[in-house]
Amino acid sequence: MSEYQYYEFVAIDRPLDAAQQAEVRSLSTRATITDTSFVNEYHWGDFKGDVDSLMERHYDAHLYVANWGTHRVMFRLPSSLLAPEVVDAYCVGNQVSAWTADEFVVLDFVNEDEAGDFDFDHDPDTLLSEIVGVRTELAAGDLRPLYLAWLAAYGVWERDEDAFDREADDDVEPPIPPGLGTLTAPQRALARFLRLDDDLLATAAEASPPLDTPTDDAEGLTAWVLGLPVTEKDRILERVVRGEATHVRMELLRRFRDDTTPRVPAPATRTVGELLDDAARRRADRERRLEAERAAEEAHRQRERALAFQRRLDELAREGDAAWSRVDALIDTRKPADYDAAVALLTDLRALAGRENTYDTFTSRAMALRATHARKPSLIERFDQAGI
């Protein structure tokens, strides 16, 4: 198997300046580099740069795939928008990790599959654009992407029994975010990329409350902003002037929603073992239902075929000797396809004879046909194969 690796980095909040682009260019002469992106494919060799360092210093999102089964996606967010202590609850070994760098928190989601599947519906260069929206969702307070990464990490255990020690059965799931049953398009793309099993996700979603969409009422937002302390408003304006308008807006909306959204009781958490066992039962139930549906469909098709066959025999019965004349006409053409049609017609005539208890008559006429056309080996071979 030839080697393939794909690297993509994206700068979202702040483009790279000329010096930063030159620094990145020194790491790869073949990469496609702009002030907001870095893309390179490797069919031999490796990337010389330090991915973690690039994420800490320059980029806001990164995606990596290799044809030996590694999937990796990373995001960098201001820690003012996503608190590191919130992220810690969703970390799982090397599969879901996070660390702080200056004012940022860096998220790292990795999924390995030793089978080395590399079967995407489209090219790798479209994957990050489909997934990257979860960064904005995380910044807005939506923790579903973190939960999906946590769940996918333990989901590996269903494919690789050595992925975790048995004690991990008792690990307790982190806080369950609302809306797991109604994922956004970027969240669905993230789940696919991390190979999250549908049955495991459906099992986890059973305990997830419905998602209340924030309304961000204009009058309520205005009143809330007016109520902020003057000194805080001055600091906000200073940050806007320094070019942090996007971050400031997201922070304020987060705070407004946190202050005005009604609190709902947190759902009870489950252990990893309970989640995986429930998912296995769900999968088995679904497969049994599918098998029963397939069996019912096949039984229906068989009944339809049997009815069609009987209708065909009814027509042959009405034809009488004309059907045997058709057999003679087909044989006389000496064409292989017509030989096949003649044998098929004779097979139906044999079934009709069995139904009407006239098998002796059929046998006599079939023997006469064999005698008449004994010098046609291709036809006789077809008769032998059909048992005529």
C-alpha distance (Angstrom), angle and dihedral (degrees) to the residues before:
residue distance angle dihedral
M1 . . .
S2 3.80 . .
E3 3.78 118.6 .
Y4 3.79 121.7 -105.0
Q5 3.80 130.0 176.9
Y6 3.79 129.3 171.5
Y7 3.82 124.9 -162.2
E8 3.79 126.1 -174.4
F9 3.81 129.9 172.1
V10 3.80 127.0 -177.4
A11 3.81 130.1 -165.3
I12 3.79 108.0 -153.2
D13 3.79 110.5 163.5
R14 3.78 99.2 36.9
P15 3.84 128.5 15.4
L16 3.79 119.7 -130.1
D17 3.80 116.0 -101.3
A18 3.80 123.4 -133.1
A19 3.82 94.2 -89.6
Q20 3.80 92.6 50.1
Q21 3.80 91.5 48.6
A22 3.80 90.1 50.9
E23 3.80 89.7 51.3
V24 3.79 91.2 52.1
R25 3.81 91.6 44.5
S26 3.80 89.3 58.3
L27 3.81 87.7 64.2
S28 3.80 94.8 57.1
T29 3.77 132.1 16.0
R30 3.83 94.2 -169.3
A31 3.79 100.9 47.4
T32 3.79 122.7 110.2
I33 3.80 103.0 -120.7
T34 3.80 130.5 -177.1
D35 3.77 132.5 160.8
T36 3.83 89.0 -88.0
S37 3.81 105.9 30.5
F38 3.78 148.4 39.0
V39 3.82 120.8 -164.5
N40 3.78 129.2 174.0
E41 3.80 138.0 158.3
Y42 3.78 124.2 -154.9
H43 3.80 124.3 -157.3
W44 3.79 89.8 170.0
G45 3.79 133.0 8.7
D46 3.80 127.4 24.3
F47 3.79 140.7 -94.3
K48 3.81 109.9 -88.8
G49 3.78 96.4 -152.2
D50 3.80 131.2 91.3
V51 3.80 106.2 -112.1
D52 3.79 94.2 -161.2
S53 3.79 92.2 51.3
L54 3.81 92.7 48.4
M55 3.79 90.2 52.0
E56 3.79 92.2 48.2
R57 3.79 94.4 49.5
H58 3.80 110.5 25.8
Y59 3.79 120.5 6.0
D60 3.81 137.7 60.7
A61 3.82 100.0 -160.1
H62 3.80 136.9 24.1
L63 3.81 134.8 -177.1
Y64 3.80 128.0 -169.7
V65 3.80 131.0 179.7
A66 3.79 131.0 175.7
N67 3.75 127.3 -172.1
W68 3.81 91.1 -124.3
G69 3.79 88.0 71.7
T70 3.82 108.3 -88.5
H71 3.81 118.0 139.6
R72 3.82 117.7 -179.2
V73 3.78 131.5 171.7
M74 3.82 127.0 175.4
F75 3.79 135.9 -172.2
R76 3.80 133.1 -168.1
L77 3.79 119.0 -154.9
P78 3.79 134.6 168.8
S79 3.79 107.9 -94.6
S80 3.79 87.1 -132.7
L81 3.82 86.8 69.0
L82 3.80 98.5 39.2
A83 3.79 115.9 26.9
P84 3.83 115.1 -140.2
E85 3.81 91.0 -135.5
V86 3.81 89.2 58.5
V87 3.80 91.3 51.6
D88 3.81 93.2 48.1
A89 3.82 91.6 70.3
Y90 3.83 90.2 63.0
C91 3.82 99.4 45.8
V92 3.83 118.2 117.0
G93 3.80 116.9 -175.6
N94 3.79 112.5 -79.7
Q95 3.79 93.2 -24.9
V96 3.82 95.9 71.4
S97 3.79 114.9 18.3
A98 3.78 137.3 153.8
W99 3.78 139.6 -175.1
T100 3.79 138.6 174.9
A101 3.80 126.0 -111.6
D102 3.79 115.7 -176.3
E103 3.80 105.7 -53.3
F104 3.82 93.8 -15.5
V105 3.78 137.4 87.5
V106 3.82 115.2 -147.1
L107 3.82 119.3 -151.9
D108 3.80 121.0 -157.7
F109 3.83 121.1 -168.7
V110 3.83 117.4 -176.3
N111 3.78 129.9 178.8
E112 3.80 123.4 -176.9
D113 3.79 128.4 -165.4
E114 3.79 116.4 -178.1
A115 3.79 89.0 -158.6
G116 3.78 84.3 72.9
D117 3.78 96.7 -138.2
F118 3.78 112.4 -171.4
D119 3.77 99.5 170.8
F120 3.82 108.5 132.4
D121 3.78 122.6 165.5
H122 3.79 87.2 -129.4
D123 3.80 141.4 9.3
P124 3.83 119.3 -58.0
D125 3.80 90.3 -116.9
T126 3.82 90.3 74.4
L127 3.81 96.4 50.3
L128 3.79 100.7 82.0
S129 3.80 92.9 47.0
E130 3.80 88.1 56.7
I131 3.81 94.7 46.9
V132 3.81 103.7 35.8
G133 3.81 93.4 83.0
V134 3.82 89.0 77.7
R135 3.82 87.7 72.9
T136 3.79 90.9 64.8
E137 3.80 89.5 44.7
L138 3.79 91.5 53.1
A139 3.78 90.5 48.4
A140 3.80 88.8 52.7
G141 3.80 91.3 54.4
D142 3.81 100.2 -96.9
L143 3.82 106.0 140.2
R144 3.80 96.5 -177.1
P145 3.84 93.3 103.2
L146 3.81 90.1 56.2
Y147 3.79 91.5 49.2
L148 3.81 91.5 48.0
A149 3.81 90.5 53.0
W150 3.83 90.7 48.3
L151 3.81 91.8 49.0
A152 3.82 93.1 46.5
A153 3.81 89.8 51.6
Y154 3.80 92.3 58.3
G155 3.80 90.4 38.4
V156 3.81 87.7 69.9
W157 3.81 85.8 71.8
E158 3.81 89.0 71.7
R159 3.82 89.7 60.4
D160 3.80 99.1 34.2
E161 3.79 117.0 37.1
D162 3.82 90.3 -166.2
A163 3.80 94.6 56.2
F164 3.83 92.9 97.2
D165 3.77 138.4 14.7
R166 3.79 116.5 -104.9
E167 3.82 89.9 -107.6
A168 3.82 88.0 70.3
D169 3.82 87.3 76.3
D170 3.79 86.5 80.5
D171 3.81 96.1 50.7
V172 3.80 109.3 120.5
E173 3.78 121.5 -131.5
P174 3.82 117.8 -112.4
P175 3.82 122.7 -113.3
I176 3.81 108.8 -47.6
P177 3.81 110.5 -125.5
P178 3.79 119.9 -143.7
G179 3.78 121.0 -106.4
L180 3.82 101.7 40.0
G181 3.78 87.8 137.0
T182 3.83 92.3 57.0
L183 3.78 107.2 43.5
T184 3.79 122.7 -178.7
A185 3.80 121.1 -117.1
P186 3.85 93.3 -100.9
Q187 3.82 90.1 48.6
R188 3.80 91.3 51.4
A189 3.80 89.1 49.6
L190 3.81 90.1 50.6
A191 3.81 91.1 49.6
R192 3.83 90.9 51.6
F193 3.79 92.0 47.1
L194 3.81 91.3 51.3
R195 3.83 90.1 46.7
L196 3.80 93.0 -120.4
D197 3.80 109.1 -178.9
D198 3.82 113.9 -120.2
D199 3.80 93.6 -136.5
L200 3.80 92.4 50.8
L201 3.80 90.6 49.3
A202 3.81 91.9 48.5
T203 3.79 89.8 50.0
A204 3.80 92.0 51.1
A205 3.82 91.6 45.9
E206 3.81 91.4 60.0
A207 3.82 89.9 78.4
S208 3.81 95.5 41.3
P209 3.82 114.5 103.0
P210 3.81 120.0 -134.0
L211 3.77 115.9 -82.6
D212 3.80 116.2 -107.8
T213 3.79 107.0 -146.4
P214 3.81 110.7 -136.8
T215 3.78 112.3 -116.1
D216 3.83 97.3 -162.3
D217 3.81 90.8 -153.9
A218 3.81 106.2 -147.3
E219 3.81 95.6 -139.5
G220 3.78 92.5 46.3
L221 3.80 91.5 47.8
T222 3.81 91.4 49.7
A223 3.80 92.0 50.3
W224 3.80 90.9 47.8
V225 3.82 92.7 51.0
L226 3.82 91.8 47.5
G227 3.77 88.5 54.4
L228 3.81 94.0 58.2
P229 3.82 116.0 107.8
V230 3.80 114.7 -94.3
T231 3.80 92.8 -123.2
E232 3.79 90.2 54.9
K233 3.81 91.4 49.5
D234 3.81 89.2 52.8
R235 3.82 90.5 53.3
I236 3.80 89.9 48.5
L237 3.81 91.9 52.4
E238 3.78 90.7 48.2
R239 3.80 90.7 54.3
V240 3.81 91.4 48.4
V241 3.80 90.2 53.6
R242 3.83 89.3 50.5
G243 3.82 89.8 58.5
E244 3.80 99.8 -97.3
A245 3.79 95.9 117.4
T246 3.83 94.1 123.7
H247 3.80 93.3 51.3
V248 3.79 92.4 44.5
R249 3.79 92.2 52.0
M250 3.80 92.8 49.6
E251 3.80 92.4 46.7
L252 3.79 92.5 50.5
L253 3.81 93.2 47.6
R254 3.81 89.7 49.1
R255 3.79 91.6 51.5
F256 3.80 92.5 45.1
R257 3.80 92.5 51.1
D258 3.80 92.2 45.4
D259 3.79 90.5 51.0
T260 3.81 96.5 45.3
T261 3.82 105.9 31.6
P262 3.82 113.0 97.8
R263 3.78 113.7 -114.9
V264 3.82 116.9 -117.2
P265 3.81 124.5 -161.9
A266 3.79 112.9 -94.5
P267 3.83 112.9 -111.8
A268 3.78 118.1 -114.1
T269 3.78 113.0 -92.1
R270 3.80 125.7 -127.8
T271 3.78 134.8 -148.9
V272 3.79 123.1 -104.9
G273 3.79 89.5 -113.7
E274 3.80 91.8 54.5
L275 3.80 91.9 49.3
L276 3.79 94.3 48.8
D277 3.81 93.5 44.4
D278 3.81 92.1 48.8
A279 3.79 90.3 47.8
A280 3.82 90.4 50.9
R281 3.81 90.4 51.7
R282 3.80 91.0 47.3
R283 3.79 90.4 50.1
A284 3.82 92.3 48.5
D285 3.82 91.4 48.2
R286 3.79 91.2 49.0
E287 3.79 92.4 48.7
R288 3.81 90.6 49.3
R289 3.81 90.3 50.9
L290 3.79 91.1 48.5
E291 3.80 91.5 48.0
A292 3.81 90.7 49.6
E293 3.81 90.0 48.8
R294 3.81 91.1 49.0
A295 3.80 90.8 48.6
A296 3.80 91.4 49.3
E297 3.81 91.1 48.6
E298 3.81 91.6 48.9
A299 3.82 91.2 48.5
H300 3.80 88.9 50.9
R301 3.81 91.1 49.6
Q302 3.79 90.6 49.0
R303 3.81 91.2 51.5
E304 3.78 90.2 49.3
R305 3.80 91.3 48.6
A306 3.82 90.7 48.8
L307 3.80 91.8 50.2
A308 3.80 91.3 47.5
F309 3.81 89.9 49.1
Q310 3.81 92.0 51.9
R311 3.79 90.8 48.6
R312 3.80 88.5 51.9
L313 3.82 90.7 51.5
D314 3.82 89.9 48.6
E315 3.80 89.3 56.5
L316 3.81 91.1 48.5
A317 3.80 89.9 50.9
R318 3.80 89.6 54.3
E319 3.82 90.8 48.9
G320 3.80 93.8 56.3
D321 3.83 112.8 173.5
A322 3.80 90.9 -0.8
A323 3.80 88.4 76.7
W324 3.82 90.6 57.7
S325 3.80 88.9 48.4
R326 3.80 88.1 56.1
V327 3.82 89.0 53.5
D328 3.82 90.0 53.6
A329 3.80 91.9 48.0
L330 3.79 92.8 50.6
I331 3.81 92.8 49.6
D332 3.80 92.4 47.9
T333 3.83 91.4 62.5
R334 3.83 89.1 66.2
K335 3.84 89.2 -147.4
P336 3.83 118.4 139.7
A337 3.80 92.7 -133.8
D338 3.81 90.9 52.1
Y339 3.82 90.0 47.6
D340 3.81 87.3 56.7
A341 3.82 90.7 48.6
A342 3.79 91.1 49.4
V343 3.80 91.8 52.0
A344 3.81 91.0 47.9
L345 3.80 89.9 51.6
L346 3.81 91.2 48.1
T347 3.81 89.6 50.5
D348 3.81 89.0 56.2
L349 3.80 91.2 46.4
R350 3.81 89.0 53.0
A351 3.81 90.2 52.3
L352 3.82 89.7 48.8
A353 3.82 89.9 51.3
G354 3.78 90.1 52.4
R355 3.80 91.2 50.1
E356 3.82 93.6 48.4
N357 3.84 96.1 38.8
T358 3.82 92.9 -117.6
Y359 3.78 97.2 119.4
D360 3.83 93.7 128.8
T361 3.81 90.4 59.5
F362 3.80 91.3 48.7
T363 3.82 91.7 49.3
S364 3.81 91.7 50.7
R365 3.81 93.4 50.9
A366 3.81 92.2 43.9
M367 3.81 91.2 52.3
A368 3.80 89.1 50.2
L369 3.80 89.8 53.1
R370 3.81 91.0 51.5
A371 3.78 91.0 50.7
T372 3.79 93.5 47.3
H373 3.83 93.4 49.8
A374 3.81 99.3 33.6
R375 3.83 90.1 125.9
K376 3.82 91.8 60.4
P377 3.84 101.6 84.5
S378 3.78 94.3 178.0
L379 3.81 91.1 55.8
I380 3.81 93.6 43.2
E381 3.81 89.5 51.5
R382 3.78 88.8 54.8
F383 3.81 90.3 49.2
D384 3.81 90.0 51.8
Q385 3.78 93.3 49.5
A386 3.81 91.0 50.5
G387 3.81 92.4 45.3
I388 3.81 93.0 -119.1
